[in-house]
């Protein structure tokens, strides 16, 4: 049965008031009336990445505003701690895939909408898959996944084919705070351009953990980073397994007692090892609504869309800031220009790799390095890794001339970064 | 604002046994929010009763965000039947199956699926009937939320709720297409746990005797080098400041560094204490050296609260916040003329032993000062409330509110806002003009001219952004767009949670949102 026969009279009474006439700030190219409604309800195909806190809200908003061909990807299953905000899930759904449960719920509640779920990773899909959509909305909690989809959509842009440019709308929340942004790959600032805006994750120096703990967190890190591998060897720690958390808690509590440190609890242990970020329904609602509102405006041209960043802080009143984040010419994904990097002539290849992992605007987990003419160090495959390993202890200055270029690639990210090296 | 709590307070009160073992199902379900407002906030939510008037999409979006975290009870007051338009824009109606049924009943049924710990009621009386026959019924709620209410009825409701300061606070929400605003009507809102991001003073400039003795007892020069690199910066600064002040023969004798050259000299003297270049504790001390010349006093926002006339006559009926405030005021009028010491010590370079020792010094002194506060209390206050008050003393807030719509009658306040927030005031005026016009002409279609005439009655000189605002309102008068509804539902629910838990800081004014240009602002 075609989707449109499910529409009852006045179904879109509210939305149609916007689609039937322009407002004072609407672009003159807006095709008010049936044409825009037909595009939105019958032709537009939208992808939602993440069916969690933001994803549930995004799916409901899109369905109500008239998007009828929605796809959703999520690799997670439902946990009881999701139920305080992920409102498409019920206690009976715990353990089932989020994407599938969410899609079924939306299709039951909002007639005529098709939601196609994929229970798996975004990396499983290729360019052909992403090419079929008009828009992509992300509600993710992982920096890594955002970087991957951002780089993938930027790489997909073919200047000869305007259809290859897929607007990416990205939302994120933490407690009472959040942000929503619109990325036009290659045109506006991309996710990678703003990497340095992320808060640096709290990392405790290993010597503090090993020798001079002061906080309960230091004792918990000791239990998970040092004691777990020492006692359990290769057995992997599962932070979702309460027995594993209990073991870590007991180790951490014993150490805290030895050092007269107070405050190790089971819940803190879980929070530290899982890096739990507080999350509530209301903040997700604000940010998801903002993302969907931009998607609606882009899909219909009924009003100008966000250029390009909206951030909200709800802890002290309602504070928000809307601004244009600038594109970076030396962005490794969308910039094209080489990034200048100055290092000591004594710096070894191994130290340079450390630097690339640490540096706030790069943060590449496992970088492989080469020059236009030679391989410096490759993380994989194993034969190549073994062959290039001797270079790790060599000085970079022995391998690369001043103002020479190093190409950095990563197995986890589809991009390569050019570094122009100078020596001090 | 500091959001994450220490998890001990976040979970132990909810179920005292779970500090050492896995949490029960309820604590697991609420884990991500307990890390924001702790068991005390959760208990407040679970005791709250929320009344929502008009079961619109904005109303159910708001309620969804309150049922999920677990308010105690909600009632939807709405006499209407579900229309085809309602069934299309409201997620908490069952599409065409709900058409013709009671809107309140359908919504309550679907909202209750979200959380079986919440109680919900549908009341199919009209607000008019309730105000005529049983207005006191409304005062049994904690919070009242009203969306796109007729403006004459809204005025009656607001006036009734304002008439007694024990009545619930009122959230007024208005929206029209891409434009929206909301307001919280309350007389006064006192906040102890504001989750201030400003750290309390460590009182390095006014070192308490125990800390001073400890710092003086250490001889940096003869110390073992490993020990030397593990002296906490607080101790380094206290000692350096003491040495500096002791040089009485110098022009600055007895005083902390005052001038820029003196401050530079002081910092240099700290760096000069290093015995190895990589002693990070001395780097920390240099970076924190300003704490030696930043005088620890009562923060001005807290000092302002001391002016309240209620502090001079404490009776058994005085709210506890003011009983505590009176004791705090008296405390700060004695040496060392500061707020009571905080027992939480930030992390710093140190070995375990020195850090734990320093922590103990702070804790002991903080307990002693809390004891002084307790003795100053003129009426009984539960001990855990005193603890919380003292711990959060540096971030205390007392918001004073106004009657709904007072702004539109206050020419001076309006003129002040116009200067700094023209776009925001334009959007507010456009929504006000639409509400008044519709109330006076229920069947007429609002036009730009008609609304402009209406707005000029409030503010004769229209301003920048007026055309943009009024044009959007006329484009879709009272349209309850799903995205605008969800956006407002999120903002309003955040504020309802802040009002109920008395944690974090709610708005004091009109929060306006424009979803064409994607901004919010508070007038």
Interface residues (C-beta under 8 A of the other chain):
Chain A: X8 X9 X10 X11 X12 X13 X14 X15 X17 X18 X21 X22 X23 X24 X25 X57 X60 X61 X64 X65 X80 X81 X83 X84 X85 X87 X90 X109 X110 X111 X174 X175 X176 X177 X180 X211 X212 X213 X214 X215 X242 X245 X246 X249 X253 X259 X260 X261 X263 X265 X266 X267 X268 X271 X276 X277 X278 X279 X280 X281 X282 X283 X284 X285 X286 X287 X288 X289 X290 X292 X293 X294 X296 X297 X303 X304 X306 X310 X312 X313 X314 X315 X316 X317 X318 X320 X322
Chain B: X1 X3 X4 X6 X7 X8 X10 X11 X12 X18 X19 X20 X21 X22 X23 X25 X27 X28 X29 X30 X31 X32 X33 X35 X36 X57 X61 X64 X65 X68 X69 X70 X83 X84 X85 X87 X88 X89 X90 X91 X94 X95 X96 X99 X113 X114 X177 X178 X194 X195 X230 X347 X348 X350 X351 X352 X355 X356 X467 X468 X471 X472 X475 X476 X477 X479 X480 X481 X482 X483 X484 X485 X486 X487 X489 X490 X491 X493 X494 X495 X497 X504 X505 X506 X507 X508 X511 X515 X516 X517 X518 X519 X520 X521 X522
